[in-house]
């Protein structure tokens, strides 16, 4: 693992822990979203009941529909990745050039995930036009889950300790 190592005693690992907390939130919301899509697709949950569940989720808009939640989730993931690519990664690259292969891979994965998010968006448009056609939406959300969960794990494995060094000044 280029650049990665365990934190030293007394090293500031709070930035790495914050990254994991943000990722855990993304994982939790993704799992809840997947569950709702499966239930609506399977006919075990009505649109009204799905709205009630979505109302309790933290990533939401005023329109409590499945489509609005999916769209909000996709925007949040895109914002998170854009912030990493434009702000965090260039700083980490300057701080520790050995991280370049990791940061390059993560940036490339951001592009792949962006394409998957666009597929989710297209599936949402199809779902709004024909609520009976949930297979495409389920497939798109499942693909998003696969790509995103793998990406988040790799990012944590590679960046938690370097973030601690970077934020701790060492």
Secondary structure, 3 states (H helix, E strand, C coil): CCCCCCCCCCCCCHHHHHHHHHHHHHHHHHHHHHHHHHHHHHCCCCHHHHHHHHHCCCCCCCCCCHHHHHHHHHHHHHHHHHHHHHHHHHHHHHHCHHHHHHHHHHHHHHHHHHHHHHHHHHHHHHHHHCCCCCHHHHHHHHHHHHHHHHHHHHHHHHHHHHHHHHHCCC
